[in-house]
């Protein structure tokens, strides 16, 4: 994939939108996303093309990756709570 030139306001704004979306996806905990497929979906939507993947398949896939991300967030939250509890017990006044 070639690097686009960012010599117009539209190109710079487009890049900025992509950067923001990418940062939000990274922070969301969704793992294993494929940038090429993500760009293909964006391109199809922006061009008004028919989806390359059936909508019901997309919905199932989205549900699955969201469930995985929720599991990861839950595990992190539980680990942080356990660490906090251990810290409080260790530093409790006798």
Backbone as numpy.savetxt, mean C-alpha at the origin, in Angstrom:
# Nx Ny Nz CAx CAy CAz Cx Cy Cz
11.54 -0.10 -18.58 10.68 1.07 -18.58 11.58 2.31 -18.58
11.28 3.24 -19.46 12.07 4.46 -19.55 11.58 5.48 -18.53
12.49 6.29 -18.07 12.15 7.35 -17.13 11.53 8.51 -17.90
10.33 8.92 -17.52 9.71 10.05 -18.22 10.42 11.35 -17.89
10.28 12.32 -18.77 10.82 13.64 -18.45 9.78 14.38 -17.61
10.26 15.14 -16.69 9.37 15.88 -15.78 9.47 17.37 -16.08
9.39 17.70 -17.37 9.61 19.09 -17.77 8.32 19.89 -17.93
7.19 19.31 -17.58 5.94 20.08 -17.62 5.26 20.01 -16.26
4.41 20.95 -16.00 3.66 20.97 -14.75 2.82 19.70 -14.63
2.23 19.27 -15.73 1.40 18.06 -15.70 2.23 16.82 -15.34
3.44 16.72 -15.90 4.31 15.58 -15.60 4.75 15.63 -14.14
5.09 16.80 -13.65 5.52 16.94 -12.25 4.37 16.62 -11.30
3.17 17.11 -11.61 2.01 16.82 -10.76 1.67 15.33 -10.81
1.75 14.74 -12.00 1.47 13.31 -12.14 2.45 12.49 -11.29
3.72 12.86 -11.35 4.72 12.17 -10.53 4.41 12.34 -9.05
4.05 13.55 -8.66 3.71 13.82 -7.26 2.54 12.98 -6.78
1.53 12.84 -7.62 0.37 12.00 -7.26 0.82 10.55 -7.11
1.64 10.07 -8.04 2.15 8.71 -7.95 2.98 8.50 -6.70
3.79 9.49 -6.35 4.62 9.41 -5.15 3.74 9.33 -3.91
2.71 10.16 -3.84 1.80 10.14 -2.68 1.08 8.81 -2.58
0.59 8.31 -3.69 -0.12 7.02 -3.69 0.84 5.91 -3.24
2.06 5.93 -3.76 3.04 4.93 -3.37 3.36 4.97 -1.88
3.51 6.18 -1.33 3.79 6.31 0.10 2.62 5.79 0.93
1.41 6.10 0.51 0.23 5.61 1.23 0.14 4.09 1.18
0.44 3.51 0.04 0.41 2.05 -0.08 1.49 1.42 0.80
2.67 2.04 0.83 3.74 1.53 1.67 3.35 1.55 3.14
2.75 2.66 3.57 2.33 2.81 4.97 1.14 1.93 5.32
0.39 1.48 4.33 -0.82 0.70 4.58 -0.53 -0.71 5.06
0.68 -1.18 4.82 1.02 -2.54 5.22 0.73 -3.57 4.14
0.19 -3.13 3.01 -0.05 -4.07 1.91 1.31 -4.54 1.39
1.50 -5.83 1.36 2.80 -6.38 0.97 2.70 -7.12 -0.36
3.79 -7.10 -1.11 3.87 -7.86 -2.35 3.24 -7.19 -3.55
2.89 -5.92 -3.43 2.29 -5.24 -4.58 3.32 -5.14 -5.70
2.86 -5.27 -6.92 3.74 -5.24 -8.09 3.55 -3.92 -8.83
4.59 -3.07 -8.84 4.46 -1.75 -9.48 4.00 -1.80 -10.93
4.44 -2.80 -11.70 4.06 -2.88 -13.11 2.55 -3.12 -13.25
2.02 -4.01 -12.41 0.57 -4.29 -12.45 -0.21 -3.08 -11.96
0.31 -2.41 -10.94 -0.35 -1.21 -10.42 -0.42 -0.13 -11.50
0.70 0.07 -12.20 0.71 1.05 -13.29 -0.24 0.66 -14.41
-0.34 -0.64 -14.71 -1.26 -1.09 -15.76 -2.70 -0.77 -15.37
-3.04 -0.97 -14.10 -4.38 -0.64 -13.63 -4.65 0.85 -13.70
-3.67 1.66 -13.30 -3.82 3.12 -13.40 -4.01 3.54 -14.85
-3.19 2.98 -15.71 -3.27 3.34 -17.14 -4.64 2.97 -17.71
-5.11 1.76 -17.41 -6.42 1.35 -17.92 -7.52 2.29 -17.42
-7.46 2.65 -16.14 -8.49 3.54 -15.58 -8.42 4.92 -16.23
-7.22 5.48 -16.34 -7.08 6.83 -16.88 -7.42 6.89 -18.37
-7.21 5.78 -19.09 -7.51 5.75 -20.52 -8.93 5.28 -20.81
-9.65 4.87 -19.77 -11.01 4.38 -19.96 -11.06 3.01 -20.61
-9.98 2.25 -20.49 -9.93 0.90 -21.08 -10.66 -0.10 -20.19
-11.07 -1.19 -20.79 -11.67 -2.28 -20.02 -10.61 -2.89 -19.12
-10.99 -3.32 -17.92 -10.02 -3.94 -17.02 -9.41 -5.20 -17.64
-8.11 -5.38 -17.45 -7.41 -6.56 -17.96 -7.69 -7.79 -17.09
-8.15 -7.56 -15.87 -8.48 -8.63 -14.93 -9.96 -8.48 -14.58
-10.72 -9.56 -14.61 -12.15 -9.45 -14.26 -12.35 -8.81 -12.88
-13.36 -7.98 -12.78 -13.61 -7.22 -11.56 -13.80 -8.12 -10.34
-14.47 -9.26 -10.50 -14.67 -10.14 -9.35 -13.34 -10.73 -8.87
-12.42 -10.99 -9.79 -11.09 -11.48 -9.42 -10.33 -10.39 -8.68
-10.43 -9.17 -9.17 -9.79 -8.03 -8.50 -10.32 -7.88 -7.08
-11.62 -7.95 -6.90 -12.22 -7.79 -5.57 -11.73 -8.87 -4.62
-11.66 -10.11 -5.09 -11.15 -11.21 -4.24 -9.70 -10.96 -3.85
-8.89 -10.55 -4.82 -7.48 -10.30 -4.56 -7.30 -9.16 -3.57
-8.07 -8.09 -3.75 -7.99 -6.96 -2.82 -8.38 -7.37 -1.41
-9.44 -8.15 -1.31 -9.87 -8.63 -0.01 -8.76 -9.43 0.67
-8.11 -10.30 -0.10 -7.05 -11.14 0.46 -5.85 -10.32 0.93
-5.38 -9.37 0.10 -4.21 -8.60 0.53 -4.56 -7.69 1.71
-5.79 -7.20 1.77 -6.20 -6.39 2.92 -6.26 -7.23 4.18
-6.75 -8.46 4.07 -6.79 -9.36 5.23 -5.39 -9.68 5.72
-4.47 -9.90 4.79 -3.07 -10.15 5.17 -2.49 -8.94 5.90
-2.73 -7.76 5.35 -2.20 -6.53 5.95 -2.78 -6.34 7.35
-4.06 -6.63 7.51 -4.70 -6.51 8.82 -4.05 -7.48 9.80
-3.74 -8.68 9.36 -3.06 -9.65 10.21 -1.69 -9.16 10.65
-0.95 -8.56 9.74 0.37 -8.01 10.07 0.22 -6.87 11.06
-0.74 -5.98 10.83 -0.96 -4.86 11.76 -1.36 -5.37 13.14
-2.21 -6.39 13.18 -2.65 -6.96 14.45 -1.46 -7.55 15.21
-0.60 -8.29 14.50 0.58 -8.88 15.14 1.50 -7.80 15.68
1.71 -6.75 14.91 2.56 -5.64 15.37 1.97 -4.96 16.60
0.66 -4.75 16.58 0.00 -4.11 17.71 0.12 -4.97 18.96
-0.10 -6.27 18.82 0.01 -7.17 19.96 1.43 -7.21 20.50
2.42 -7.22 19.61 3.82 -7.22 20.04 4.16 -5.93 20.77
3.68 -4.80 20.25 3.95 -3.52 20.91 3.28 -3.46 22.28
2.07 -3.99 22.38 1.37 -4.00 23.66 2.11 -4.87 24.66
2.61 -6.01 24.21 3.36 -6.89 25.11 4.66 -6.22 25.56
5.33 -5.54 24.65 6.55 -4.82 25.01 6.25 -3.71 26.02
5.16 -2.99 25.79 4.77 -1.93 26.72 4.44 -2.48 28.09
3.73 -3.59 28.13 3.39 -4.22 29.41 4.64 -4.68 30.13
5.58 -5.29 29.40 6.84 -5.74 29.99 7.62 -4.56 30.54
7.64 -3.45 29.80 8.34 -2.26 30.26 7.72 -1.74 31.55
6.39 -1.68 31.58 5.71 -1.18 32.79 5.99 -2.08 33.98
5.97 -3.38 33.78 6.24 -4.30 34.88 7.68 -4.17 35.36
8.59 -3.99 34.43 10.01 -3.87 34.78 10.28 -2.59 35.55
9.55 -1.54 35.23 9.80 -0.24 35.85 8.74 0.16 36.87
7.94 -0.79 37.27 6.90 -0.50 38.28 7.57 -0.18 39.61
6.99 0.76 40.31 7.53 1.10 41.63 7.08 0.06 42.63
8.01 -0.37 43.43 7.70 -1.40 44.43 7.18 -0.79 45.70
